Amino acid sequence: DVKVTQSSRYLVKRTGEKVFLECVQDMDHENMFWYRQDPGLGLRLIYFSYDVKMKEKGDIPEGYSVSREKKERFSLILESASTNQTSMYLCASKGQATNEKLFFGSGTQLSVL
Amino acid sequence: AQSVTQLGSHVSVSEGALVLLRCNYSSSVPPYLFWYVQYPNQGLQLLLKYTTGATLVKGINGFEAEFKKSETSFHLTKPSAHMSDAAEYFCAVIFDTGGFKTIFGAGTRLFVKA
């Protein structure tokens, strides 16, 4: 079965900490995405990557960075976590065709105290 | 600006009743359209999608959606709701100029009453 795996289901961090969220896919997909999900706001795109070492800003990139050193792995980095970054973070991947569906991981619920 | 609007953050229906979840997009060029579902404590999964061709699209679990270009809508329906349909539903769009970006609506939580 195809999989997108996020390293942690729940994470609690303190304000100012550097936070790494990891995502691995086993489908050889070129495209990977990081979204955050907040009640009433749906999913908002933070960053995406269409190839190794390539990245593009989404709609809400402020306070985040990403890394894609290998095709299967896409990391989201919070350089200095803040309380307004408490959220559910979802990783997704998809193949090359524009109309292909997204495959989602099960999410990481991050709480910043 | 290109956007996706879901009317109603919460919808409540009785078991066996019609389910109608509304989605509208803003674009002069028809985009690619999707509905995703998120069951409690699970990740999102695809329910159905419209790309080209027939405007009535059938998905999993008895759901279907109709693309209406004149109304810029892609509403999701199911003739008879089941308790297991209780979930959050997201309309999603890839605009032609957006490349690989999938834009999501705010979501509609469906409650099904016995």
Boltz contact constraints between the chains, C-beta under 6 A:
constraints:
  - contact:
      token1: [A, 31]
      token2: [B, 100]
      max_distance: 6.0
  - contact:
      token1: [A, 40]
      token2: [B, 106]
      max_distance: 6.0
  - contact:
      token1: [A, 41]
      token2: [B, 106]
      max_distance: 6.0
  - contact:
      token1: [A, 42]
      token2: [B, 104]
      max_distance: 6.0
  - contact:
      token1: [A, 42]
      token2: [B, 105]
      max_distance: 6.0
  - contact:
      token1: [A, 42]
      token2: [B, 106]
      max_distance: 6.0
  - contact:
      token1: [A, 42]
      token2: [B, 107]
      max_distance: 6.0
  - contact:
      token1: [A, 43]
      token2: [B, 104]
      max_distance: 6.0
  - contact:
      token1: [A, 50]
      token2: [B, 100]
      max_distance: 6.0
  - contact:
      token1: [A, 98]
      token2: [B, 94]
      max_distance: 6.0
  - contact:
      token1: [A, 99]
      token2: [B, 32]
      max_distance: 6.0
  - contact:
      token1: [A, 99]
      token2: [B, 51]
      max_distance: 6.0
  - contact:
      token1: [A, 101]
      token2: [B, 46]
      max_distance: 6.0
  - contact:
      token1: [A, 102]
      token2: [B, 102]
      max_distance: 6.0
  - contact:
      token1: [A, 104]
      token2: [B, 43]
      max_distance: 6.0
  - contact:
      token1: [A, 104]
      token2: [B, 44]
      max_distance: 6.0
  - contact:
      token1: [A, 105]
      token2: [B, 43]
      max_distance: 6.0
  - contact:
      token1: [A, 106]
      token2: [B, 43]
      max_distance: 6.0
